[in-house]
C-alpha cells in the first residue's frame, strides 16, 4: 500500500494524557500514520502535525490538556493541531476555540483520524487555524475502534472493550466514551498474534470496563481469556483493571491455572466505607470486596493486588473516611492508587451534600499514600531472596535496566547483563537506594 500523497514525509508530534487506554490508542494511531508516510518529529524538530489525546477524569486533567495544547502550538507554530479523547468529546466547542486548534474529533470519529487529516490538510489555508469540531452526542457513539500497540514501550496494550454502562455518581467516563462495546474474540486474538509476530512477549489487556466484555458480540470475558492464552509467542498477559463484581471466581481460577496470565490484579475499590459506596452507586460493598481479595489470595498467594481509592468525595465525612481507612488498612493488598475527588459538571455527585475542603482532601490523600507505601514495601520484602521470572524493559540512556516479575515487582538489574524484551530468572535482593525497586541479579537456572 502506497503512502498518502498529502501525509507522506510530514512530521508529527504526539502528546497523550490520562490512562493506559489513551496511550494504546495514540500508539496505534502513530502506527497508522507511519503507514501513510508520517514520521514522528524528533525532540526540538518542527512538526507539521500535532495530535493531542486528552483526558477529562478530573478538573486538573482538563487544565493539563489546555496547557498541553498551548505548549504545542507555541513549540510548533503553523502546525495542524488535532485534538481527540475524552475532553474533546465532552467539550468539543470549548476545545476548538483554543488558539491554534484546527480540528477536534469526538469518540465516534477517532477511527477516521487519517481521513480527516488528509481532507483538512488539503483544504487548509496556511497561517490560519480552522477551529472545527466534529463530534456526535454520547448516545450516538457506537463504533469500537481497535487498538494493539506498544509505542515506545516493551509491553503491548490490547484494547478489548470501550465505554461504560455503570454511571457512578462521580464519573464522566460514560459521557465521554459512550456505552460499553467491544471487539470480537476472533479479531482480538488476531491482533495478539500480530503482536507476537512483531516480537511482543507481554500484552496488557485494557479497556474502560473490561469485565463487561461481550455487550457488542454476546461473547464472554472468560472465553476471551482462554482464547488469548492459546496465542503462541505471547508469554505474559496482565488484566489492567477489572471491577470487583466482574472478577468472577471462574476468572480467578483460570488465571491461577493458565499458561500465561500473570498473578496480578487491579481492583477499583474507591472507598472503604459502605455509606460512601452507596453515594457513589458502586455495585458492591466492603464485605464483598474483602471476600474478593481473600479469594484471589487463596488461588494466587503471591499475586500483586493494586487498589484504586478516591478521597474527599461529596458526602465523605471524617467519620466515613476514618472507617474507610481502617477497612483498607486491614486488606491484604499490595499498593493503593490514590486520587482526590474532583467535581465534574453533569455528574450526579453534585447533588450530594457535604463537601470536603481542598486542604482536608490533601491531608486524607497523604494518609492513604503513606499507608500505600507501607503496604508496597511489605509486599516487596516478602520476596527478597527469592528467584522469579523478570521481563526486562527498555530503559533510558544512563539508567539501569529494569523489569517486572510475574507478580509485578519492579526490579533493577544489579548484576549481570540482559537484553530488552527478554525473560530471565532473577534473584531478588533488598531495595534500591530510592526504594522504588528491588535489586536483582541473573541466575543460571
N, C-alpha and C positions, 0 to 999 in steps of 0.2 A: 504494500500500500504506500503510495507516494505521500510526501508531506504536504501540508496545506500551503498553497502559494501566498496566502495572506499571513500565516503564522510562522512560516519557515524562517529560521535564523533570528527570530525575535528572542529577547532576553526577558525572563520573568522572575519577579521577586515574590515569594510566598510567605505569608505570616498566618499562623494558626493560634487561636486562643481557645482555652477550655479543655474538653475531655479527650480521652483516647480515641473516641469515635471521630471527632473532628480531625485529629491528626491522621487517622487512617484515610478519611475521605480526601484530605489535602494531598496525601502521598499518592493516592490513586489518580487524582486529577493531574498531579505532576507527571505521572507516567503517561497519561492520555495525551497531554500536551507535548511531551517529548516525542511521541509518535508522529506529531504534526510538525516537528522541527523546532519546537520551542526549547531553549536551553535555560537552565537556572542561572540567574545573574550571580556572579561571584561577589563576595563582600567588597563594597566600595565601587562596584561596577554599576553603571546606569542601566536601569531596567526599562523595557518598553511597555511591560505589563506588570501591574501589581495586583495580587489576589489576596484578600483578607478573609479568612474563615472565622466567623465570630461566635462568641458565647454570650449568653444572657442569663446565666443562672443566678446572678446577684446584680445589685446596682453597681458594685465595684467592677464587675465584669463588663457592664455596658460602658463605664467610664474608661476602662482599659482599651476597649475596642475603639472608642473615639480617639483616644490618644494615639493608638497604633496607626489609625488611618491618617491622622495629621502628620505623624512622623514619616510615614511612607511618602506622602505627597510632597513633603519637603525634601526628602532624600532623592526622590525620582521625579523631578519636575517634568511635566509633559507626558508622563506615562499614563496609559489607560488603566484606571483603577476600578476593579470589580470587587464588590463586597457580597459575601454569601454567609450562610449559617443562621444560628438562632436569633441573634439580634437583628439581622437583615429581614427575617421573616416577621418578627414581632413589630418592628418599627421601620418598615421599608422607606416610607416617605421622609422620615427624620434622617435616616442614614443617607438617602440620596441627596439631601440638602447640604451635606458636609462639603466644604470647599474641596474641589479636586476629584470628587467621586463621579465616575462616569456611569456605572451600571450597578444596580442592586438586584440580586436574584433571590427569590424565595425558595423554600424547600422543594416545591414541585418542579422547579426549573434547574436544580443543581446537577441533574444528569445531562443537561444540554449546554454546559458551560462552553464547550468548544464551538458549538454552532453560534451561540450568542456572541462570543468573541470575534469570530470571523465576520459575522454580519455587522457588528457595531464598529469594529476597526476599519472595515471597508468604507463605512459611511461617515466616520468621524472627521470633523474639521480640526486640523492641527491647532493647538493652543487654546482649545475650548473644552470644557467639561460638559458632558451630556446630562448628568443628574437624572437618569432614568431609573425607575423602579418597576420590576416585573415580579409580581407575587400574586398568589391566589389566597382566599380565606382558608383558615386552618381546616375547615370541614371538607375542602376540596383537595387536600393533599392525599394522593392515592399511590404514587409511584414509589417502589422500592429501588433505590439506586445502589447497585452492588459496589463493594469495595474490599480489596485484599491487597495490602501493600505494606512495605516496611520503611519506605522513605530512607532516612539516614540511620535507621535502627537495625539491630540484628534480628529481632523478632518480627514476624509478620502479624498484622492485625486484620482479622477476618470479620467483617460486619455481617451478622446473620439476621439482624432484626432492627427495625427503626420505629419510632413513635411510641406512645404510651396511652393506655386507656384508664390509668389509675386516678388521675386528678386529685392528688394530695393537695391540701389546702394552701401550702406554701410554695408550690412549684409551678413554673411557667412552661416546663418542657412539653406537656401535651399540646399547649397552644402554639409552641414554636415548631414542633416536629410532626404533629398530627397523630392520627390513630395508629395503633400497633399494626405492623405489617412486616413481611419477611420474604426472603428468597426461598426457593425450593431446596430440598436436601440435595438433589442431583446437582443443581447449579453451584451450591456451596462446596460440595465435595470436589467438583471440577476445579474450583478456584484453589482449594487446598492442594490439589495435585499440581497445579501450575506453580504454586509457591514452592513445593518440593522440587520441581524441575528447575527452579531458579536458585536452588541451594538452601532454601529455608529449612531450619531444623525445629523451630518452635513457632506455634501460632497462638495468639491470644484471641479468644472468641469475644467479640464485642457487640454492643448494641445499646439501646436505651433501656429496654426491659427484656433481656434475652430469654428469661424463663417463660415469657409469654409467647415464645416462638410457636408458629403454626396458625396464627389468625388468618393469614392470606391463603395458605395451602392446605390446611386441615391436617398437617403433619404434627409430630410430637417432638419436643426438645430432646427427650431421651433417645429417640431414633436418630436424630441429627448427631448426637454424641457418638452413638455406636458406629454410624457411617464414617464419621471423621476419624475415629480410632483405627479404621482399616486402611487409611491412606499411607502407602509406603513412602518412606523418606522423612515423614514428619515424626519426630521423636518425642515432642512435647506439645501438649495443649494446656492452656490455662483458661479458666472461666473468669472473665474480667470482673463482673459484679452480677449478683442474682438476688432477687427479692427472697427473703426468708420463707415466705409462704409458697414460693415456687421451687425452692430447693427440696425436692421430694426425697424420701428415703431411697427410692429407686435410682435417682441420680447420684446420691452419695455412695451407695453400694457399687454402682457401676464405676465411678471414679476410683474407688478403692481397689477394684479388681482389674481395671483396664490396663492396656499396654502403655498408653501414652498420656493419659490425663493426670496432671500433677496434683499432689496433696496441697491444694491452695484454693481458698475460697474468700470471696469478698462479699460481706453481707451488710446492706444498709439497715441499721437499727434506727437511727435518727433521734430517738430519745429512750432513756431507761425508765421513764415514768409512764404508766398506763394512761393517766389523765391527759398527758401531753400527746401521746399516741392517738388517743381518740380525737383530740382537737386537730391533729394533722390528718385524720382519716386514713391512718395506716391500717393494714389488713392483718394484724396480728397483735398480740400483747406480749408483755415481757416474759411471762411463763412459757409461751410458745417459743420465743426467741432463745431462751435459756435451754430449753429441751433440744432445739435445733443444733445449738453449739455442742451440747453433750453428745448428740447423735453423730456429729462429724468427728468428735474426739474418739468415740468408740470405734468407728470404722477406720479412721486415719489419725492415729495418735500424734503423729509428727506434723500434721497439717498446719500451715500458716493460715490464720483466720484474721482478716482485716475487717474492721467495722467502721461504717460512717456514722457520725453523730453531728447533729445540728444543735447549736446552743443559742439561747436568747430568743427563741420563737415567741410570738404573741401567746400569752397565756401561761408561759413558763415562770411561775412564781419561784421564790427562793426555796420554798419547801419542795416544790416539784423538781427543781434542779438537784437539790441535795439527795432526794430519793433516787433520782436517775443516776447520780454519781455513784451512790452506794451499790446500785444494781450492776453498773458497768464494772466497778472495782472487783466484784465477785465473779465476773465472767472469765473463763479460761480462753482468752483471745490474745492475739499476737501484737496488734497495733490498732490505734484509732486514727481515723481521718476526721479531723475536727473542722467544722465550718460554722461561721457565725451567720445567724439568720439575717436575711436582707428582705425588706419589704418590696414586693413585686406588684406593679399595677395589674388589676384584673383578677388577682387571686382571692380565694375565699378567706384566707387568713386575715385579711384587712378588717373583717367584721368581728374578730375575736378581741375582747377587751384585755387589758393589762399588757403594756409594752415594757420591754426591758431596755434600760439606758445603754448607750454605746460603751460606757465605762464598765458597767456590770457584765455586758456581753464579753468584753475583753478579759475581765477577771475570771469568768466561768470558763472561757476558752483556754486560758493559761492553766487552770487547774486540770482540765482534761488532757491538755498536751503533756503536762507533767506526768499524769497517770499513764498516758500512752507510751512515753519514753521508758518508764519503769517496766511496763509490760513487754515492750520490744526488747529491752536489754535482757530481761529474764528469759524470754523465749530464745534469743540468740545463744545465750550462755548454756542453755540445755544441750546444745550441740557442739560446744567446744570440745575438741579431742576426738570427734567422730569423723568418719570418712563419708562424703556424699558426692553425688554427681553434680558437676557445675557446667553450665553453658557459658562460655566466655564471650563477652560482648565487646564491640568496638569501643575504644576509648580515645579521648582527645590526646593530641601530641603532648608528651611530657607527663601524662597522667598514668598511674599504674593500671594495669589491665584488671578489669573487674568482671564479675559474672554473678549469676544467681544459681543457688542449689535448686533441687527439685521442689523443696518446700519454701522457696522464695527468700532464703537468707542471702543478703548481699555480701559478697566476699571480694577481697582484693588479693591478687597473686603476690605472695611474698617470696616464693622460692620456686624456681623453675621457669619454663617458657611454654606458653600456649598460644595458639592462633585464634583470632576472632572467629566466632561461629563454630567452635569445636566443643565437643562434650568430653570431659575427662573426670576421673575420680580425683578428689582433693581432700587432704586432711585439714580440718578446721582448727584454728587456734583462737587466741583471745582477740579483743577488739583492736582495730587500728587506732592510731593516736586521736583521731577526731571522733571516734566512737560510732561512725556510720556503717562500718562493715566488720566482718571477722577476717583475720589474716588467713590465708590458705596456701598450702604447698602441694604440689603434684605428688601423687603416689605412683607406685609401679604396678598397682593392682589392675 
